[in-house]
Amino acid sequence: MQKSKTETLIQKYLSHQLNEQELEELKLWIEEDASHREIFLKLLSLHHVNNQLNLLHQFDKEASWKSIQHRCNRSHTIHRRIAIYSSAAAIAILIGITSILYFNGQKPVPAIAQNEQPQQSPLPKNTETPKATWVQANHSVVPLYENQREINGSHINNGEIIFPQESDSPHKPKLDTELLQNKIIVPKGSEYAIVLADGTKVKMNADSHIDFPVQFGDTREVTLEGEAMFEVTHDEARPFIIKTHDHAIYVLGTTFNISAYPDEELSVTLIEGKLKVNAPSGEYYLLPGEHYSSAQSKVSKVDTEFYISWTEGAMEFDAMPFPLLIARLSRCYNVDIQIASKELETMKFTGVIFRNKPLDFALDIIHRVSDVKFEKKGETILVKKQ
């Protein structure tokens, strides 16, 4: 392959424009010689650093938001995103739709032995398996399936429930909303979407639940545990408030993601509009492209795709601590994964995992780029040092 061709492939790779044939050509070039791998890794690292520096100089709010909006509107962005690092070692891998490449200065570690490799089928598509559970105000429990149905005026179809809209009954008498609370519970290994009475859309990630009133009053207040993406309907007269952990997030009309699992930091990532986060340490205001973290108690500019990728069927992570990555895999695939070697807890990973791939695909990637192995013991998967 000519040098000019190689440069073109690498440039297209860094801009996420490679097709499958070009990806295979780049793979062959990298595997051809150890020096090729070294060149590729250096270019990849420089590109990553440059992206981080660019975030610091995004002072043009309007231009920044247009850029973020453009990226979020690209339906195939995540499936073309292929840059992966591990901060625990100088490693990069490419994940294609049907291929895995592994690069470093040493020979690839062998694949997991068949008898050690946990067998996991893709996420179930059985329509008889509830996608979520609806706990109604009268405490009755209703399983929510994918098939279309209607319950008490609420329409259920294809993983979404739409509650009776206020706009359909503008003169409905006010109810005691403190007593009449709904709850949607999404189990591990599932996702679910809801449309609240005011038209606000909420997409919920695995192992999450949300509490909200049957009918909103002068304020719109919900309680969240877990992770959800919100598209809040604008209503200046009635603030929308989300309570989670020991925080309260105030919005008027906006799109944002909240991750608030027990024993994990609270993170809020704003895509559109503006937010105010009331925290024990003070008040924090977010603009599009900004992220609040309870661990650092600060607001910073981020690549929002890392925080909303789960809504498009993927899980992207950037320098994520290994225990947190394992916890997310456990929720995503509804399996019990335990780290058995203490020294593994300091590892960090950057990459992407697609929800439509089976669990063993994700575990094999982690195994190939690190000194870990996976063993199945009963219903538990143990992670050990190689």
C-alpha positions as CSV (number, residue, x, y, z in Angstrom):
1,M,0.0,0.0,0.0
2,Q,1.4,3.4,-1.0
3,K,2.3,6.0,1.6
4,S,-0.3,8.4,0.3
5,K,-3.0,5.8,0.5
6,T,-2.0,5.0,4.1
7,E,-2.1,8.7,5.1
8,T,-5.6,9.0,3.5
9,L,-6.8,5.9,5.5
10,I,-5.5,7.2,8.8
11,Q,-7.0,10.7,8.2
12,K,-10.4,9.1,7.3
13,Y,-10.1,6.9,10.4
14,L,-9.5,9.9,12.7
15,S,-12.5,11.7,11.2
16,H,-14.7,8.5,11.5
17,Q,-15.2,8.1,7.8
18,L,-13.8,4.7,7.1
19,N,-16.0,2.1,5.4
20,E,-15.5,-1.6,6.0
21,Q,-13.2,-2.2,3.1
22,E,-10.9,0.7,4.1
23,L,-11.0,-0.6,7.7
24,E,-9.6,-3.9,6.5
25,E,-6.9,-2.2,4.5
26,L,-5.8,-0.2,7.5
27,K,-5.8,-3.3,9.6
28,L,-3.5,-5.1,7.1
29,W,-1.1,-2.1,7.1
30,I,-0.9,-1.9,10.9
31,E,-0.3,-5.7,11.2
32,E,2.4,-5.6,8.5
33,D,5.1,-4.1,10.7
34,A,5.7,-3.2,14.3
35,S,6.8,0.3,13.3
36,H,3.4,0.8,11.6
37,R,1.7,0.1,14.9
38,E,3.9,2.6,16.7
39,I,3.2,5.3,14.1
40,F,-0.6,4.6,14.3
41,L,-0.6,4.8,18.1
42,K,1.3,8.1,18.2
43,L,-1.1,9.7,15.7
44,L,-4.0,8.4,17.7
45,S,-2.7,9.8,20.9
46,L,-2.0,13.2,19.3
47,H,-5.5,13.3,17.9
48,H,-7.0,12.6,21.3
49,V,-5.0,15.3,23.0
50,N,-5.9,17.8,20.3
51,N,-9.6,17.0,20.8
52,Q,-9.3,17.7,24.5
53,L,-7.6,21.0,23.9
54,N,-10.3,22.1,21.4
55,L,-12.9,21.6,24.2
56,L,-11.1,24.3,26.2
57,H,-11.4,26.8,23.5
58,Q,-15.1,26.5,22.6
59,F,-16.1,29.9,23.8
60,D,-18.5,30.5,20.9
61,K,-21.6,29.2,22.6
62,E,-23.8,29.3,19.4
63,A,-21.2,27.6,17.2
64,S,-20.5,25.0,19.9
65,W,-24.2,24.1,20.2
66,K,-24.6,23.8,16.4
67,S,-21.6,21.5,16.4
68,I,-23.1,19.4,19.2
69,Q,-26.5,19.3,17.6
70,H,-25.0,18.2,14.3
71,R,-23.2,15.3,15.9
72,C,-26.2,14.2,17.8
73,N,-28.3,14.2,14.7
74,R,-26.0,11.8,12.9
75,S,-27.7,8.5,13.3
76,H,-24.6,6.4,12.5
77,T,-22.0,8.5,14.5
78,I,-21.5,5.9,17.1
79,H,-21.2,3.0,14.7
80,R,-18.4,4.8,12.9
81,R,-16.6,5.7,16.1
82,I,-13.6,3.4,16.3
83,A,-10.8,5.1,18.4
84,I,-10.1,3.1,21.6
85,Y,-7.4,3.5,24.2
86,S,-6.5,1.9,27.5
87,S,-4.9,4.3,30.0
88,A,-3.4,1.4,31.8
89,A,-1.0,0.7,28.9
90,A,-0.2,1.9,25.4
91,I,-2.9,0.0,23.7
92,A,-5.5,0.8,21.0
93,I,-8.1,-1.4,19.4
94,L,-10.5,-0.9,16.5
95,I,-14.0,-2.3,16.8
96,G,-15.7,-2.9,13.5
97,I,-19.1,-4.4,12.9
98,T,-17.6,-7.9,12.5
99,S,-13.9,-7.5,13.4
100,I,-11.6,-6.7,16.3
101,L,-8.0,-5.4,15.8
102,Y,-5.5,-5.4,18.6
103,F,-2.3,-3.3,18.6
104,N,0.6,-2.9,21.0
105,G,4.3,-3.5,21.0
106,Q,3.9,-7.1,22.0
107,K,2.1,-10.1,20.5
108,P,-1.6,-10.3,21.2
109,V,-2.5,-12.4,24.3
110,P,-4.3,-15.6,23.4
111,A,-8.1,-15.6,23.3
112,I,-10.0,-16.8,26.3
113,A,-10.2,-20.6,26.5
114,Q,-13.6,-21.9,25.5
115,N,-14.2,-23.5,28.8
116,E,-13.5,-20.2,30.6
117,Q,-15.4,-18.0,28.2
118,P,-18.9,-17.2,29.6
119,Q,-21.6,-18.0,27.1
120,Q,-24.1,-15.2,26.7
121,S,-26.7,-14.7,24.0
122,P,-27.8,-11.3,22.8
123,L,-30.4,-9.3,24.8
124,P,-33.7,-11.2,24.7
125,K,-36.3,-10.1,22.2
126,N,-39.1,-12.2,23.6
127,T,-42.2,-10.0,23.7
128,E,-43.5,-12.1,26.6
129,T,-40.7,-10.8,28.8
130,P,-41.7,-7.5,30.5
131,K,-39.5,-4.6,29.4
132,A,-40.5,-2.7,32.6
133,T,-42.9,-2.6,35.5
134,W,-45.5,0.1,36.2
135,V,-46.5,0.5,39.8
136,Q,-49.7,2.5,39.7
137,A,-51.0,5.1,42.2
138,N,-53.3,2.4,43.8
139,H,-50.2,0.2,44.2
140,S,-51.3,-2.3,41.6
141,V,-48.4,-3.7,39.6
142,V,-48.6,-3.8,35.7
143,P,-45.9,-5.6,33.6
144,L,-45.1,-3.6,30.5
145,Y,-44.5,-5.6,27.3
146,E,-43.4,-4.6,23.8
147,N,-46.8,-5.4,22.3
148,Q,-49.4,-2.6,21.8
149,R,-52.1,-2.2,24.4
150,E,-54.0,0.4,26.4
151,I,-54.3,0.6,30.2
152,N,-56.4,3.3,31.9
153,G,-55.9,5.7,29.0
154,S,-52.1,5.1,28.8
155,H,-50.9,3.8,25.4
156,I,-48.1,1.1,25.4
157,N,-46.3,0.2,22.3
158,N,-42.8,-1.0,21.3
159,G,-41.0,-0.3,24.5
160,E,-42.8,3.0,25.3
161,I,-45.7,4.1,27.5
162,I,-47.5,7.4,26.8
163,F,-49.6,8.7,29.7
164,P,-52.8,10.7,29.2
165,Q,-51.7,14.2,28.1
166,E,-52.7,17.4,29.8
167,S,-53.3,19.0,26.5
168,D,-56.1,16.5,25.8
169,S,-58.0,17.5,29.0
170,P,-57.0,21.1,29.8
171,H,-59.9,21.5,32.3
172,K,-59.3,18.3,34.3
173,P,-59.7,18.9,38.1
174,K,-56.5,18.9,40.1
175,L,-55.7,15.8,42.1
176,D,-53.7,15.2,45.2
177,T,-50.5,14.5,43.3
178,E,-48.5,13.8,46.5
179,L,-50.7,10.8,47.1
180,L,-51.2,9.7,43.5
181,Q,-47.7,8.7,42.4
182,N,-46.7,6.5,39.5
183,K,-43.4,4.5,39.4
184,I,-41.8,3.0,36.3
185,I,-39.1,0.3,37.1
186,V,-36.7,-0.8,34.4
187,P,-34.8,-4.0,35.3
188,K,-31.2,-4.9,34.4
189,G,-30.8,-5.9,30.8
190,S,-33.6,-3.6,29.5
191,E,-34.4,0.0,28.5
192,Y,-37.8,1.8,28.4
193,A,-39.2,5.1,27.3
194,I,-42.1,7.1,28.8
195,V,-44.0,10.2,27.9
196,L,-45.2,12.1,30.9
197,A,-48.5,14.0,31.1
198,D,-46.9,17.3,30.1
199,G,-45.3,15.8,27.0
200,T,-41.8,15.4,28.5
201,K,-40.0,12.4,27.1
202,V,-37.8,10.2,29.3
203,K,-35.7,7.3,28.0
204,M,-34.6,5.1,30.9
205,N,-31.5,2.9,31.0
206,A,-31.2,-0.5,32.7
207,D,-31.7,-0.9,36.4
208,S,-33.4,2.5,36.9
209,H,-36.7,3.7,38.3
210,I,-38.6,7.0,38.2
211,D,-41.4,8.3,40.4
212,F,-43.8,11.0,39.1
213,P,-47.3,12.2,39.8
214,V,-50.4,11.1,38.0
215,Q,-51.1,14.7,37.2
216,F,-48.7,17.7,37.5
217,G,-49.7,20.7,39.6
218,D,-48.0,24.1,39.9
219,T,-44.6,22.4,39.6
220,R,-43.4,19.3,37.7
221,E,-41.4,17.2,40.1
222,V,-40.0,13.7,39.6
223,T,-37.6,11.5,41.4
224,L,-35.0,9.4,39.6
225,E,-32.6,6.6,40.6
226,G,-30.4,5.2,37.8
227,E,-29.9,6.8,34.4
228,A,-32.3,8.6,32.0
229,M,-32.3,10.9,29.0
230,F,-34.8,13.8,29.4
231,E,-36.4,16.0,26.7
232,V,-38.4,18.4,28.9
233,T,-41.4,20.2,27.5
234,H,-41.1,24.0,27.9
235,D,-43.4,25.5,30.4
236,E,-42.0,28.7,31.9
237,A,-44.8,28.9,34.5
238,R,-44.1,25.4,35.9
239,P,-40.4,24.5,36.6
240,F,-39.4,20.9,36.0
241,I,-37.5,19.5,39.0
242,I,-35.6,16.2,39.2
243,K,-34.6,15.0,42.6
244,T,-31.9,12.4,42.8
245,H,-29.3,11.5,45.5
246,D,-29.1,14.7,47.5
247,H,-29.4,16.9,44.5
248,A,-32.1,18.8,42.7
249,I,-31.9,19.7,39.0
250,Y,-34.1,22.6,37.8
251,V,-35.0,23.0,34.1
252,L,-37.5,24.9,32.0
253,G,-37.2,23.2,28.6
254,T,-34.1,21.3,27.7
255,T,-32.4,18.0,26.7
256,F,-30.0,16.3,29.1
257,N,-28.8,13.0,30.5
258,I,-28.6,12.1,34.2
259,S,-26.7,9.2,35.7
260,A,-27.5,8.6,39.4
261,Y,-27.0,5.0,40.3
262,P,-26.5,4.1,44.0
263,D,-22.8,4.1,45.1
264,E,-21.8,6.0,42.0
265,E,-21.2,9.7,41.4
266,L,-24.1,11.8,40.1
267,S,-23.4,13.2,36.6
268,V,-25.5,15.6,34.6
269,T,-24.8,16.2,30.9
270,L,-26.6,19.0,29.0
271,I,-27.3,18.8,25.3
272,E,-29.7,21.7,24.8
273,G,-31.1,24.5,26.9
274,K,-29.8,25.3,30.4
275,L,-29.9,23.7,33.8
276,K,-29.3,24.6,37.4
277,V,-28.0,21.9,39.8
278,N,-28.6,22.4,43.5
279,A,-26.0,20.4,45.3
280,P,-24.8,20.2,49.0
281,S,-21.7,22.1,47.8
282,G,-23.6,24.9,46.1
283,E,-25.4,25.9,42.9
284,Y,-24.1,25.0,39.4
285,Y,-25.3,26.3,36.0
286,L,-24.9,24.3,32.8
287,L,-24.8,25.4,29.2
288,P,-24.9,23.0,26.2
289,G,-21.9,20.7,26.0
290,E,-21.2,21.0,29.7
291,H,-21.2,18.3,32.4
292,Y,-21.6,18.4,36.1
293,S,-19.9,15.7,38.3
294,S,-20.7,15.3,42.0
295,A,-17.3,13.7,42.6
296,Q,-15.5,16.8,41.6
297,S,-18.3,19.3,42.4
298,K,-17.6,21.2,39.3
299,V,-18.9,21.9,35.7
300,S,-16.7,21.2,32.7
301,K,-16.9,21.0,28.9
302,V,-17.1,17.4,27.6
303,D,-17.7,15.3,24.5
304,T,-21.4,14.6,25.1
305,E,-21.4,11.5,23.0
306,F,-19.7,9.6,25.8
307,Y,-22.7,10.3,28.1
308,I,-25.6,9.8,25.7
309,S,-24.3,6.9,23.5
310,W,-26.4,4.4,25.4
311,T,-29.5,6.0,23.9
312,E,-28.3,4.9,20.5
313,G,-27.5,1.3,21.4
314,A,-23.9,1.7,22.5
315,M,-21.9,2.4,25.6
316,E,-18.9,4.7,25.2
317,F,-16.5,5.3,28.0
318,D,-13.4,7.5,28.4
319,A,-10.7,6.6,31.0
320,M,-13.5,4.8,33.0
321,P,-12.3,3.0,36.1
322,F,-12.6,-0.8,35.7
323,P,-15.0,-1.3,38.6
324,L,-17.4,1.2,37.0
325,L,-17.1,-0.4,33.6
326,I,-17.9,-3.8,35.2
327,A,-20.9,-2.4,37.0
328,R,-22.3,-1.0,33.7
329,L,-21.8,-4.3,31.9
330,S,-23.6,-6.1,34.8
331,R,-26.6,-3.7,34.4
332,C,-26.6,-3.8,30.6
333,Y,-26.5,-7.6,30.3
334,N,-28.2,-8.5,33.6
335,V,-25.4,-10.7,34.8
336,D,-23.4,-10.8,38.0
337,I,-19.7,-9.8,37.3
338,Q,-17.3,-9.6,40.2
339,I,-13.7,-8.4,40.3
340,A,-11.7,-11.1,42.1
341,S,-8.2,-9.4,41.9
342,K,-7.8,-6.2,43.9
343,E,-5.0,-4.8,41.6
344,L,-7.4,-4.7,38.7
345,E,-9.5,-2.0,40.3
346,T,-6.9,0.7,39.3
347,M,-7.2,0.0,35.6
348,K,-9.0,2.4,33.3
349,F,-10.5,1.9,29.9
350,T,-11.6,4.0,26.9
351,G,-13.7,2.5,24.2
352,V,-17.2,1.5,22.9
353,I,-19.4,-1.6,23.4
354,F,-22.5,-2.1,21.3
355,R,-25.7,-3.4,23.0
356,N,-26.6,-5.7,20.1
357,K,-23.4,-7.7,20.6
358,P,-23.4,-10.6,23.1
359,L,-21.6,-10.3,26.4
360,D,-18.7,-12.6,25.4
361,F,-17.9,-10.2,22.6
362,A,-17.4,-7.4,25.1
363,L,-15.4,-9.5,27.5
364,D,-13.2,-10.8,24.8
365,I,-12.3,-7.2,23.8
366,I,-11.3,-6.4,27.4
367,H,-9.3,-9.7,27.7
368,R,-7.4,-8.9,24.5
369,V,-6.3,-5.4,25.6
370,S,-5.5,-6.1,29.2
371,D,-4.0,-8.6,31.7
372,V,-7.4,-10.0,32.8
373,K,-9.3,-13.2,32.2
374,F,-12.9,-14.2,32.9
375,E,-14.1,-17.3,34.6
376,K,-17.7,-18.4,35.1
377,K,-18.5,-19.8,38.5
378,G,-22.2,-20.8,38.8
379,E,-24.2,-17.7,37.8
380,T,-21.3,-15.3,38.6
381,I,-18.5,-14.2,36.2
382,L,-15.2,-13.7,38.0
383,V,-12.6,-11.2,36.7
384,K,-9.0,-12.2,37.5
385,K,-5.5,-11.1,36.7
386,Q,-4.0,-13.0,33.8
